[in-house]
Amino acid sequence: MLPLLTSPQIREADAYTIANEPITSINLMERAAKAFVGWFVNHFPDKNQAVSIYCGTGNNGGDGLAIARMLYGHHYRAINVKITRFSDKASDDFNVNLKRLQKLPLIEIKSGDDLPTEESPVIIDAMLGSGLNKPLSGDYKRVVQYLNSLEKTVVAVDIPTGFFAEGKIDPKAEVLRSDLVITFQQAKINFLLPESGPFMNCWEAVNIGIDEGFVHSLDSPYQFVAEKDIRRLLKPRHKFSNKGTYGHALIVAGQAKTMGAALLCSSACAHAGAGLTTACVPESGLIALNSYLPEIMAIIRQGDDMPEIGWDKFTSMGIGPGLGDDDNSLVLLTYIFTNYRKPVVIDADALNLLAAHKQLWALIPDGSILTPHMKEFDRLFGEHDSWWRRVQTAIEKAKEHKICIVLKNDYTITATPGGKAYFNSSSNAAMASGGMGDVLTGIITALLAQKYSPEDACIIGNYIHGKAGDELALPNRMNVVLPGKLITQLPVTMAKFRA
């Protein structure tokens, strides 16, 4: 996994690379600018289009000056450099790159100056870097407000001006809104939280050669999950294996009016590789279950009455989709927690029961997995005023209760008992469709059945879920991916990782 670093840790990694590669700071800046320009040139090929580069006087501004020089070397014909010189301070590397800059129009904007009219269709933002720790004010705020009032394409260098790399995101903050952020080495933590959406459309990380060994040595609770991690974690299916090899999963879900959730969850469990899948459903759902997927076995329940079954035969269990949160469901959930002591995947209505009946917490088996969306999370743990605070709460509660918490969003976060938060890197907006959470619960339950640890089941399950959606939506330009379609894609997606 790639550790996600805070701003102080990023500066520490830069300093270590400079000291131990070794490389001078100005040459590391040159390398960063070259990486930015390599990406920019490939995606903005019109060299006759004017580009304005706004540079502060710190190292982010030094990056901007180097970028301007390199774009000129790539024959961009209209590069305009505008330096926001709002104090007498300037970094050494900024001053070096200013001396290197020749043959380009340069305007200095000083405190209180009228802002020059901006006519370039593309703006590169290199005013302030990732070390910002207070809201914009004064002249920088004025510049940002002006540029935000224009209909320009904005590309930020490393981080948008005014945006915090970590910590609470103020939705009313003055931030230079970016169409694209080309960030150095890795995403900033706050790029992965939903409140970043109004401030940036997308980001791309470019490698600038920071020492990876040192990055991995830093103590960060935040981890980024990439495809190579899943290839390492996902086990092969061996030639002489059989259905018993891959476990027996039980899905407790559904009521008469909500059988769809039970069907999606059970089907996802079977398609994600559980050797056997049994659905515990009301009698009214039996015909639907047999018609939808005859491979799934059934246990019939009457109200809160569970038939006498041998709990030991089930390797894993998922409970909650479409279950309802009435008294019968409360009795059923209490009974299951009392009699089944292996990790349980707890979703949907089972989460709502947990939120309403705190006595259930003491019964949850160690290693269990909660899979809430934002509203369910707040019902469980109290209202939160930011996603940053939700992440901190998820880490705290996962440690306290010895469980995993899967907090669903675009970069779904898995908090673990070990105090880590794993950000998933797959998925897309076409997956924003009712029933996707039921599918995820089935996938994670299937992985538990196959004897993955709860932590690995969450990490792999989140990624495979999102990757299957990506493989359907992105190549085919699909606006919506329905959960049922994603389920049938799961075996194909998983097979690619085992090739």
C-alpha positions as CSV (number, residue, x, y, z in Angstrom):
1,M,0.0,0.0,0.0
2,L,1.1,3.6,-0.6
3,P,1.2,5.6,2.6
4,L,-0.6,9.0,2.1
5,L,1.4,11.7,3.7
6,T,0.5,14.9,5.6
7,S,2.1,18.2,4.5
8,P,4.9,18.0,7.1
9,Q,5.6,14.4,6.1
10,I,5.8,15.5,2.4
11,R,8.4,18.1,3.3
12,E,10.3,15.4,5.3
13,A,10.3,13.0,2.3
14,D,11.5,15.8,0.0
15,A,14.3,16.6,2.4
16,Y,15.3,13.0,2.7
17,T,15.4,12.6,-1.1
18,I,17.5,15.7,-1.4
19,A,20.0,14.5,1.2
20,N,20.2,10.8,0.3
21,E,19.7,10.6,-3.5
22,P,21.5,13.0,-3.4
23,I,20.0,15.8,-5.5
24,T,19.9,19.5,-5.0
25,S,16.5,21.1,-4.2
26,I,16.6,23.1,-7.4
27,N,17.1,20.0,-9.4
28,L,14.3,18.2,-7.6
29,M,12.1,21.2,-8.5
30,E,13.3,20.9,-12.1
31,R,12.3,17.2,-12.1
32,A,8.9,18.1,-10.7
33,A,8.3,20.7,-13.3
34,K,9.4,18.3,-16.1
35,A,6.9,15.7,-14.8
36,F,4.1,18.3,-14.8
37,V,5.0,19.5,-18.3
38,G,5.1,16.0,-19.7
39,W,1.5,15.4,-18.6
40,F,0.4,18.9,-19.6
41,V,1.8,18.7,-23.1
42,N,0.1,15.4,-23.8
43,H,-3.3,16.6,-22.7
44,F,-3.2,20.3,-23.9
45,P,-1.6,19.8,-27.3
46,D,-2.8,23.2,-28.8
47,K,0.4,25.2,-28.7
48,N,-1.2,28.3,-30.2
49,Q,-3.5,28.6,-27.2
50,A,-2.5,31.2,-24.7
51,V,-1.5,30.0,-21.2
52,S,-1.2,32.3,-18.2
53,I,0.9,31.0,-15.2
54,Y,0.2,32.6,-11.8
55,C,3.2,32.2,-9.6
56,G,3.6,32.9,-5.9
57,T,7.1,33.6,-4.5
58,G,7.6,30.3,-2.6
59,N,8.5,26.9,-4.0
60,N,5.1,26.4,-5.7
61,G,5.8,29.6,-7.6
62,G,9.3,28.3,-8.4
63,D,7.6,25.2,-9.9
64,G,5.5,27.6,-12.0
65,L,8.4,29.5,-13.3
66,A,10.2,26.3,-14.3
67,I,7.0,25.1,-16.0
68,A,6.8,28.4,-17.9
69,R,10.3,28.0,-19.2
70,M,9.8,24.4,-20.2
71,L,6.5,25.1,-22.0
72,Y,8.3,27.8,-23.9
73,G,10.9,25.2,-24.8
74,H,8.0,23.0,-26.1
75,H,7.1,25.9,-28.5
76,Y,3.9,27.1,-26.7
77,R,3.6,30.4,-28.4
78,A,1.8,32.5,-25.8
79,I,3.1,31.9,-22.3
80,N,2.2,34.8,-19.8
81,V,3.8,34.7,-16.4
82,K,2.2,36.7,-13.6
83,I,4.0,36.8,-10.2
84,T,1.9,37.6,-7.2
85,R,4.5,39.4,-5.1
86,F,2.6,40.2,-2.0
87,S,5.6,40.3,0.4
88,D,9.3,40.8,0.2
89,K,9.9,37.1,0.9
90,A,10.9,34.6,-1.8
91,S,12.4,31.2,-1.6
92,D,15.9,30.6,-2.9
93,D,14.6,28.1,-5.6
94,F,12.1,30.7,-6.7
95,N,14.8,33.3,-7.2
96,V,17.0,30.8,-9.2
97,N,14.1,30.0,-11.5
98,L,13.3,33.7,-11.9
99,K,16.9,34.3,-13.1
100,R,16.5,31.4,-15.6
101,L,13.4,32.8,-17.1
102,Q,14.0,34.7,-20.3
103,K,12.1,35.8,-23.4
104,L,8.7,35.5,-21.7
105,P,6.2,38.3,-20.8
106,L,6.3,38.8,-17.1
107,I,4.0,40.9,-14.9
108,E,4.4,41.4,-11.2
109,I,1.2,42.0,-9.2
110,K,1.9,43.7,-5.9
111,S,-0.2,44.3,-2.9
112,G,-3.1,46.6,-3.7
113,D,-2.4,46.7,-7.5
114,D,-5.3,46.5,-9.9
115,L,-5.4,43.0,-11.3
116,P,-4.5,42.7,-15.0
117,T,-7.2,41.6,-17.3
118,E,-7.0,37.8,-17.9
119,E,-7.5,36.8,-21.5
120,S,-5.8,33.4,-21.7
121,P,-8.2,30.5,-21.9
122,V,-5.9,28.3,-19.8
123,I,-4.5,29.2,-16.4
124,I,-1.8,27.3,-14.5
125,D,-2.1,27.9,-10.8
126,A,1.3,27.9,-9.0
127,M,0.6,30.5,-6.3
128,L,0.5,28.6,-3.0
129,G,1.6,25.1,-2.2
130,S,0.5,22.3,0.2
131,G,1.7,24.0,3.4
132,L,-1.2,26.3,3.6
133,N,-2.8,26.1,7.1
134,K,-5.2,29.1,7.2
135,P,-7.9,30.5,5.0
136,L,-7.0,32.9,2.2
137,S,-7.3,36.6,2.9
138,G,-6.2,39.9,1.5
139,D,-4.5,40.0,-1.9
140,Y,-4.5,36.2,-2.5
141,K,-8.2,36.1,-1.8
142,R,-8.8,38.9,-4.2
143,V,-6.9,37.2,-7.0
144,V,-8.7,33.9,-6.4
145,Q,-12.1,35.5,-6.4
146,Y,-11.3,37.3,-9.7
147,L,-10.0,34.1,-11.4
148,N,-13.0,32.1,-10.2
149,S,-15.3,34.7,-11.8
150,L,-13.9,33.9,-15.2
151,E,-14.7,30.9,-17.4
152,K,-11.2,29.6,-17.8
153,T,-9.6,26.1,-17.7
154,V,-7.5,26.0,-14.6
155,V,-4.7,23.5,-14.0
156,A,-3.2,23.5,-10.5
157,V,0.4,22.7,-9.8
158,D,0.4,20.1,-7.0
159,I,-2.6,21.6,-5.1
160,P,-5.1,24.4,-5.8
161,T,-4.4,27.7,-4.1
162,G,-6.4,28.0,-0.9
163,F,-7.0,24.2,-0.5
164,F,-5.9,22.4,2.6
165,A,-3.9,19.2,2.0
166,E,-5.4,17.6,5.1
167,G,-7.8,18.5,7.9
168,K,-11.4,19.8,7.8
169,I,-12.4,21.2,4.4
170,D,-14.5,24.3,4.6
171,P,-17.2,24.2,1.9
172,K,-17.2,28.0,1.8
173,A,-13.5,28.4,1.6
174,E,-11.9,30.6,-1.1
175,V,-10.1,28.2,-3.3
176,L,-9.1,28.6,-6.9
177,R,-11.4,26.0,-8.5
178,S,-9.4,23.7,-10.7
179,D,-10.5,21.6,-13.7
180,L,-7.3,19.5,-13.1
181,V,-4.7,19.2,-10.4
182,I,-1.4,17.7,-11.5
183,T,0.0,16.7,-8.1
184,F,3.5,15.5,-7.2
185,Q,4.2,11.9,-6.3
186,Q,0.9,11.1,-4.6
187,A,-2.6,12.5,-3.9
188,K,-3.0,14.8,-1.0
189,I,-5.3,13.2,1.6
190,N,-8.1,15.7,1.2
191,F,-8.3,15.0,-2.6
192,L,-10.0,11.7,-1.6
193,L,-12.8,13.2,0.5
194,P,-16.1,14.2,-1.0
195,E,-15.9,17.9,0.1
196,S,-13.0,18.3,-2.4
197,G,-15.5,17.9,-5.3
198,P,-16.5,21.6,-5.6
199,F,-12.9,22.7,-5.7
200,M,-11.4,20.2,-8.3
201,N,-12.8,18.1,-11.1
202,C,-10.0,15.6,-11.1
203,W,-6.4,15.0,-10.2
204,E,-3.4,13.2,-11.6
205,A,-0.3,12.2,-9.7
206,V,3.1,12.4,-11.5
207,N,6.2,10.6,-10.2
208,I,9.0,13.0,-9.3
209,G,11.3,10.4,-7.8
210,I,10.8,10.9,-4.1
211,D,12.5,8.1,-2.2
212,E,9.8,5.4,-1.9
213,G,11.5,3.4,0.8
214,F,11.5,6.4,3.0
215,V,7.9,7.2,2.2
216,H,7.0,3.6,3.3
217,S,9.0,4.0,6.5
218,L,6.9,7.0,7.6
219,D,4.1,6.3,10.1
220,S,0.9,7.3,8.4
221,P,-2.6,5.9,9.3
222,Y,-3.7,6.8,5.7
223,Q,-3.0,4.2,2.9
224,F,-3.9,4.3,-0.8
225,V,-4.9,1.0,-2.4
226,A,-3.8,0.4,-6.0
227,E,-4.2,-2.4,-8.4
228,K,-0.8,-3.9,-7.7
229,D,-1.9,-4.4,-4.1
230,I,-4.9,-6.4,-5.1
231,R,-2.8,-8.6,-7.4
232,R,-0.6,-9.4,-4.4
233,L,-3.5,-10.1,-2.0
234,L,-5.9,-12.1,-4.3
235,K,-5.3,-15.8,-4.0
236,P,-5.4,-18.2,-7.0
237,R,-8.1,-20.9,-7.4
238,H,-6.2,-24.1,-7.4
239,K,-6.7,-26.9,-9.9
240,F,-7.9,-29.6,-7.5
241,S,-10.0,-27.4,-5.3
242,N,-13.8,-27.9,-4.8
243,K,-16.8,-26.0,-3.5
244,G,-15.7,-26.8,0.1
245,T,-12.4,-25.1,-0.5
246,Y,-14.1,-21.7,-0.9
247,G,-16.4,-21.8,2.1
248,H,-20.1,-21.6,2.8
249,A,-21.6,-18.1,3.1
250,L,-24.9,-17.3,4.7
251,I,-26.8,-14.1,3.7
252,V,-29.6,-13.1,6.1
253,A,-31.6,-10.5,4.3
254,G,-34.9,-9.5,2.7
255,Q,-38.5,-9.1,3.5
256,A,-41.6,-9.5,1.3
257,K,-41.2,-6.0,-0.1
258,T,-37.4,-5.8,-0.1
259,M,-36.3,-9.1,-1.6
260,G,-34.3,-7.3,-4.3
261,A,-31.7,-6.4,-1.8
262,A,-31.4,-10.1,-0.6
263,L,-31.2,-11.3,-4.2
264,L,-28.5,-8.8,-5.2
265,C,-26.4,-9.5,-2.1
266,S,-26.7,-13.3,-2.4
267,S,-25.9,-13.3,-6.1
268,A,-22.9,-11.1,-5.6
269,C,-21.7,-13.5,-2.9
270,A,-21.9,-16.4,-5.3
271,H,-20.3,-14.6,-8.2
272,A,-17.5,-13.4,-6.0
273,G,-16.4,-16.9,-5.4
274,A,-18.0,-18.4,-2.3
275,G,-18.1,-22.2,-2.7
276,L,-21.7,-22.3,-1.4
277,T,-24.1,-19.5,-0.7
278,T,-27.2,-19.9,1.4
279,A,-29.8,-17.1,1.7
280,C,-31.9,-16.9,4.8
281,V,-35.1,-15.3,3.6
282,P,-38.8,-15.1,4.5
283,E,-41.0,-17.8,2.9
284,S,-42.6,-15.1,0.6
285,G,-39.2,-14.7,-1.0
286,L,-38.5,-18.3,-1.9
287,I,-40.0,-18.3,-5.4
288,A,-38.1,-15.1,-6.3
289,L,-34.8,-16.6,-5.0
290,N,-35.2,-19.9,-6.8
291,S,-36.2,-18.1,-10.0
292,Y,-33.4,-15.5,-9.8
293,L,-30.5,-17.8,-9.1
294,P,-31.1,-21.5,-8.5
295,E,-27.4,-22.0,-7.4
296,I,-28.3,-20.3,-4.1
297,M,-29.7,-22.5,-1.3
298,A,-32.4,-21.3,1.0
299,I,-33.2,-21.3,4.7
300,I,-36.7,-20.1,5.5
301,R,-37.4,-17.9,8.5
302,Q,-40.7,-17.0,10.0
303,G,-40.7,-13.5,11.6
304,D,-37.9,-13.6,14.2
305,D,-37.8,-17.4,14.3
306,M,-34.6,-18.9,13.0
307,P,-34.8,-22.7,12.2
308,E,-32.4,-24.9,14.1
309,I,-29.3,-24.9,12.0
310,G,-25.7,-25.9,12.6
311,W,-23.9,-22.5,12.8
312,D,-20.4,-24.1,12.4
313,K,-21.0,-25.1,8.8
314,F,-21.1,-21.4,7.7
315,T,-17.7,-19.9,7.1
316,S,-19.0,-16.3,6.9
317,M,-22.2,-14.4,7.2
318,G,-23.7,-11.1,5.8
319,I,-26.7,-9.6,7.4
320,G,-28.9,-6.6,6.8
321,P,-29.9,-5.8,3.2
322,G,-33.7,-5.4,3.0
323,L,-34.0,-7.0,6.5
324,G,-36.1,-4.3,8.0
325,D,-35.6,-2.7,11.4
326,D,-38.7,-3.8,13.3
327,D,-38.9,-5.8,16.5
328,N,-38.7,-9.1,14.7
329,S,-35.4,-8.1,13.0
330,L,-34.0,-6.9,16.4
331,V,-34.7,-10.3,18.0
332,L,-33.2,-12.0,14.9
333,L,-30.0,-9.9,15.0
334,T,-29.6,-10.5,18.7
335,Y,-30.0,-14.2,18.2
336,I,-27.4,-14.3,15.5
337,F,-24.9,-12.3,17.4
338,T,-25.4,-14.6,20.4
339,N,-25.0,-17.8,18.4
340,Y,-22.6,-17.0,15.6
341,R,-19.1,-15.9,16.8
342,K,-17.2,-15.6,13.6
343,P,-16.9,-12.2,11.9
344,V,-20.2,-10.9,10.4
345,V,-20.6,-8.3,7.6
346,I,-23.2,-5.9,8.9
347,D,-25.1,-3.6,6.5
348,A,-28.2,-1.6,5.8
349,D,-31.1,-2.3,8.3
350,A,-28.7,-4.2,10.6
351,L,-26.7,-1.0,10.9
352,N,-29.8,0.9,11.7
353,L,-30.7,-1.6,14.4
354,L,-27.2,-1.2,15.9
355,A,-27.7,2.6,15.9
356,A,-31.0,2.4,17.7
357,H,-30.1,-0.4,20.2
358,K,-26.7,0.2,21.7
359,Q,-26.8,-3.0,23.8
360,L,-26.1,-4.9,20.5
361,W,-22.6,-3.5,20.4
362,A,-21.4,-5.8,23.2
363,L,-22.5,-8.8,21.2
364,I,-20.8,-8.1,17.9
365,P,-18.2,-10.7,17.1
366,D,-14.6,-9.5,17.0
367,G,-13.4,-8.9,13.4
368,S,-16.8,-8.1,12.1
369,I,-17.3,-5.5,9.3
370,L,-19.7,-2.6,9.2
371,T,-20.4,-1.1,5.8
372,P,-22.2,2.2,6.3
373,H,-22.8,5.0,3.9
374,M,-22.6,8.6,5.3
375,K,-26.0,8.8,6.8
376,E,-25.8,5.3,8.4
377,F,-22.4,6.2,9.7
378,D,-23.7,9.4,11.4
379,R,-26.7,7.4,12.9
380,L,-24.2,5.0,14.4
381,F,-21.6,7.5,15.7
382,G,-23.3,10.9,15.9
383,E,-23.6,13.8,13.5
384,H,-20.3,14.9,11.9
385,D,-19.6,18.3,10.3
386,S,-16.9,17.1,7.9
387,W,-15.6,14.0,6.2
388,W,-12.2,14.5,7.8
389,R,-13.9,14.1,11.2
390,R,-15.7,10.9,10.0
391,V,-12.4,9.4,9.0
392,Q,-11.0,10.1,12.4
393,T,-14.1,8.6,14.1
394,A,-14.0,5.5,11.9
395,I,-10.4,4.9,12.9
396,E,-11.2,5.4,16.6
397,K,-14.3,3.2,16.6
398,A,-12.6,0.4,14.6
399,K,-9.9,0.3,17.2
400,E,-12.3,0.5,20.1
401,H,-14.7,-2.3,18.9
402,K,-12.0,-4.5,17.1
403,I,-13.9,-4.3,13.9
404,C,-13.5,-3.0,10.3
405,I,-15.6,-0.1,9.2
406,V,-16.1,0.4,5.5
407,L,-17.2,4.0,5.0
408,K,-18.6,4.2,1.5
409,N,-18.0,7.1,-0.9
410,D,-16.1,7.6,-4.2
411,Y,-12.8,6.6,-2.5
412,T,-14.4,4.1,-0.1
413,I,-12.4,4.0,3.2
414,T,-11.7,0.9,5.3
415,A,-10.8,1.7,8.9
416,T,-9.2,-1.3,10.7
417,P,-8.6,-2.3,14.3
418,G,-4.9,-1.6,13.7
419,G,-5.6,2.1,13.3
420,K,-5.2,2.4,9.6
421,A,-7.6,3.9,7.0
422,Y,-7.3,2.4,3.5
423,F,-8.6,4.6,0.6
424,N,-9.9,2.6,-2.4
425,S,-8.9,3.8,-5.8
426,S,-11.4,2.2,-8.1
427,S,-15.1,3.1,-8.9
428,N,-16.9,5.8,-10.9
429,A,-20.0,7.9,-10.8
430,A,-21.9,5.5,-13.0
431,M,-22.1,3.2,-10.0
432,A,-24.2,5.6,-8.0
433,S,-27.3,3.4,-8.2
434,G,-29.5,1.8,-5.6
435,G,-28.4,-1.7,-4.7
436,M,-24.6,-1.2,-5.1
437,G,-24.2,-1.4,-1.4
438,D,-26.0,-4.8,-1.3
439,V,-23.6,-6.0,-3.9
440,L,-20.5,-4.9,-1.9
441,T,-21.8,-6.7,1.2
442,G,-22.1,-9.9,-0.8
443,I,-18.6,-9.6,-2.2
444,I,-17.0,-9.0,1.2
445,T,-19.0,-11.9,2.7
446,A,-17.8,-14.2,-0.2
447,L,-14.2,-13.2,0.5
448,L,-14.6,-13.9,4.2
449,A,-16.0,-17.3,3.3
450,Q,-12.8,-17.9,1.3
451,K,-10.8,-17.4,4.5
452,Y,-9.4,-13.9,3.7
453,S,-8.9,-11.8,6.9
454,P,-11.5,-9.2,7.6
455,E,-9.1,-6.5,6.6
456,D,-8.1,-8.1,3.3
457,A,-11.7,-9.0,2.5
458,C,-12.7,-5.3,2.8
459,I,-9.7,-4.0,0.8
460,I,-10.1,-6.5,-2.0
461,G,-13.9,-6.4,-1.9
462,N,-13.9,-2.6,-2.3
463,Y,-11.4,-2.6,-5.1
464,I,-13.0,-5.5,-7.1
465,H,-16.5,-3.9,-6.7
466,G,-15.2,-0.6,-8.1
467,K,-13.0,-2.2,-10.8
468,A,-15.9,-4.2,-12.2
469,G,-17.9,-1.0,-12.4
470,D,-14.9,0.7,-14.1
471,E,-14.6,-2.1,-16.6
472,L,-18.3,-1.7,-17.5
473,A,-18.7,2.0,-17.4
474,L,-15.5,3.6,-18.7
475,P,-14.7,1.7,-22.0
476,N,-18.4,1.7,-22.9
477,R,-19.1,5.3,-21.8
478,M,-22.0,4.1,-19.8
479,N,-23.8,6.8,-17.8
480,V,-25.3,4.2,-15.3
481,V,-24.1,0.7,-14.3
482,L,-26.9,-1.3,-12.7
483,P,-25.9,-3.6,-9.8
484,G,-27.1,-6.7,-11.6
485,K,-24.8,-6.0,-14.5
486,L,-21.9,-5.4,-12.2
487,I,-22.5,-8.8,-10.5
488,T,-22.1,-10.7,-13.7
489,Q,-18.9,-8.8,-14.4
490,L,-17.3,-9.9,-11.1
491,P,-15.9,-13.3,-12.2
492,V,-14.4,-11.7,-15.3
493,T,-12.7,-8.9,-13.3
494,M,-11.4,-11.3,-10.7
495,A,-10.0,-13.7,-13.3
496,K,-7.9,-10.9,-14.8
497,F,-6.2,-10.4,-11.4
498,R,-5.4,-14.1,-11.3
499,A,-4.0,-14.4,-14.8
